Amino acid sequence: KEFMPVMTEGGRVLFMGSYAGQQAYSSSLVYGVTKAAIHFLTKSLVKEFEPKGITVNAIAPGFIQTPWHENRTPESYERINRKIALHRFGEIKDVADMAYSILTNNYMNGSIVDIMAGMIISDKVQQKKYHTASDSCVSCKKYAMKYGINNKKRLDLGMPCVINLTSDMEVRSFFYA
């Protein structure tokens, strides 16, 4: 609200968020929480700046090669690059190009734009291993009871075990799919 009087009609606000504000990293809780706050602020300010036609957007980069990463070990780079579909950190120019695209777009407003090269954060997603539902599997029995599913029917259908599922929503989607 303090900026409103000095902002020009049709102006632009562009915040620098981070993909860490959308998907938790293990490296820094405080960093991720503050970037999530920037993302929320971006969406919240859209209505505040509406009277002057000012757009408010944010960029949410993944791993970008900056001085902040200079002390990473080769092993750390390798571990992160395995999670990025392009298998490399982005360059500052990649983010600058995205910023230019957003700032010159007259219709984009309230957007959080990811620029993370197809990054998959969770190792759990890549490492899930399922077996066919089993009467001897404690996890299969537990979830079958929890959701009122007949474990025998699950066995007959050859449904996957839920031992490595990460949330109740995933569990329900496996049972009801």
C-alpha distance (Angstrom), angle and dihedral (degrees) to the residues before:
residue distance angle dihedral
K1 . . .
E2 3.79 . .
F3 3.80 90.4 .
M4 3.80 95.4 48.2
P5 3.83 96.6 87.3
V6 3.81 93.1 52.1
M7 3.81 96.8 42.3
T8 3.79 115.4 99.6
E9 3.79 124.5 -129.9
G10 3.79 110.3 -86.4
G11 3.81 92.4 14.6
R12 3.78 126.3 153.6
V13 3.79 133.3 -124.8
L14 3.80 117.0 -166.7
F15 3.79 120.5 -178.3
M16 3.78 125.7 -164.7
G17 3.77 107.2 -128.9
S18 3.78 126.1 161.2
Y19 3.76 139.2 -129.1
A20 3.82 83.0 -117.3
G21 3.81 86.3 70.7
Q22 3.81 89.6 61.4
Q23 3.79 102.3 35.1
A24 3.78 122.6 31.6
Y25 3.79 117.9 -115.0
S26 3.75 121.0 -163.0
S27 3.80 93.3 -130.0
S28 3.80 104.8 74.3
L29 3.77 130.3 8.8
V30 3.82 94.1 -176.1
Y31 3.81 93.1 50.0
G32 3.81 92.5 50.6
V33 3.80 94.1 46.6
T34 3.81 93.5 49.7
K35 3.81 91.5 48.3
A36 3.82 89.8 49.5
A37 3.81 87.2 53.1
I38 3.81 89.5 53.7
H39 3.80 89.8 52.3
F40 3.80 90.9 51.0
L41 3.80 91.2 46.1
T42 3.81 89.7 52.2
K43 3.78 92.4 56.9
S44 3.80 93.2 40.4
L45 3.80 95.0 53.2
V46 3.80 94.3 56.1
K47 3.82 91.5 85.2
E48 3.81 92.8 41.4
F49 3.82 92.2 57.4
E50 3.80 96.1 36.9
P51 3.83 95.5 99.5
K52 3.81 91.2 63.6
G53 3.81 95.7 38.9
I54 3.80 91.4 -116.2
T55 3.80 115.2 159.1
V56 3.79 121.5 -140.8
N57 3.80 121.1 -160.6
A58 3.79 139.9 151.2
I59 3.77 137.7 -149.7
A60 3.81 118.3 -136.0
P61 3.81 106.9 -162.1
G62 3.76 123.6 -171.6
F63 3.79 119.5 -149.2
I64 3.80 109.0 -18.6
Q65 3.81 121.8 -179.8
T66 3.80 103.2 -110.2
P67 3.82 134.5 142.3
W68 3.82 87.2 -92.1
H69 3.83 88.1 74.0
E70 3.83 97.6 45.6
N71 3.80 94.0 104.1
R72 3.81 95.4 52.6
T73 3.77 116.2 121.2
P74 3.80 120.0 -122.3
E75 3.82 87.0 -110.9
S76 3.81 90.6 55.9
Y77 3.82 91.6 50.5
E78 3.79 90.5 48.1
R79 3.83 93.2 49.4
I80 3.81 91.8 50.2
N81 3.81 94.6 42.9
R82 3.83 89.6 55.8
K83 3.82 87.5 62.2
I84 3.81 94.2 50.9
A85 3.81 116.5 81.5
L86 3.83 90.8 -142.1
H87 3.85 89.3 46.9
R88 3.79 94.8 -133.5
F89 3.78 142.3 80.1
G90 3.80 116.4 -99.1
E91 3.78 122.7 -110.0
I92 3.80 126.1 -119.1
K93 3.82 87.4 -115.3
D94 3.83 89.3 61.2
V95 3.80 89.9 59.0
A96 3.82 92.6 42.2
D97 3.81 90.4 52.9
M98 3.80 90.3 51.0
A99 3.81 90.9 48.6
Y100 3.80 90.2 52.9
S101 3.81 91.0 49.6
I102 3.80 92.0 51.4
L103 3.79 95.1 44.5
T104 3.80 92.7 50.9
N105 3.81 94.5 46.8
N106 3.81 109.2 96.8
Y107 3.79 95.8 -165.5
M108 3.80 103.7 45.8
N109 3.79 110.7 101.3
G110 3.80 133.1 155.4
S111 3.80 93.2 11.4
I112 3.78 129.6 143.1
V113 3.81 104.7 -156.2
D114 3.80 117.6 -155.1
I115 3.77 117.9 -145.9
M116 3.78 104.1 176.1
A117 3.83 108.2 123.1
G118 3.80 95.2 -117.1
M119 3.79 96.2 -53.8
I120 3.80 120.1 -175.1
I121 3.79 109.0 -157.9
S122 3.76 103.2 -175.9
D123 3.79 117.1 75.8
K124 3.80 85.7 -167.2
V125 3.80 90.9 69.9
Q126 3.78 91.2 54.9
Q127 3.80 95.7 42.2
K128 3.81 101.9 48.2
K129 3.76 112.4 128.8
Y130 3.77 120.4 -172.9
H131 3.75 132.4 -165.8
T132 3.76 126.4 -164.9
A133 3.80 111.8 -86.1
S134 3.76 111.5 -82.6
D135 3.81 136.7 -165.6
S136 3.80 87.7 -139.5
C137 3.82 95.1 53.6
V138 3.80 111.2 98.1
S139 3.80 91.3 -155.8
C140 3.81 93.1 52.2
K141 3.80 90.7 50.9
K142 3.81 93.4 45.5
Y143 3.80 95.2 52.9
A144 3.79 93.9 39.8
M145 3.81 88.0 57.0
K146 3.83 94.0 42.3
Y147 3.80 93.4 54.2
G148 3.80 97.7 34.0
I149 3.79 92.8 -114.2
N150 3.79 120.3 153.1
N151 3.80 103.5 -121.1
K152 3.82 90.8 -154.9
K153 3.83 89.6 59.3
R154 3.79 90.4 49.6
L155 3.81 89.4 51.7
D156 3.81 91.8 49.6
L157 3.82 90.9 50.8
G158 3.81 92.5 48.0
M159 3.81 91.3 -125.7
P160 3.81 118.2 175.2
C161 3.77 123.2 -99.7
V162 3.77 114.7 -106.3
I163 3.80 97.3 -144.2
N164 3.81 94.6 117.7
L165 3.78 100.8 36.1
T166 3.78 111.9 125.0
S167 3.80 104.2 -149.6
D168 3.76 142.9 24.5
M169 3.82 88.7 -114.6
E170 3.80 90.3 59.6
V171 3.78 89.5 46.7
R172 3.80 91.7 52.9
S173 3.80 91.6 47.1
F174 3.80 90.5 54.4
F175 3.79 92.9 48.1
Y176 3.77 96.8 45.1
A177 3.79 102.3 33.2
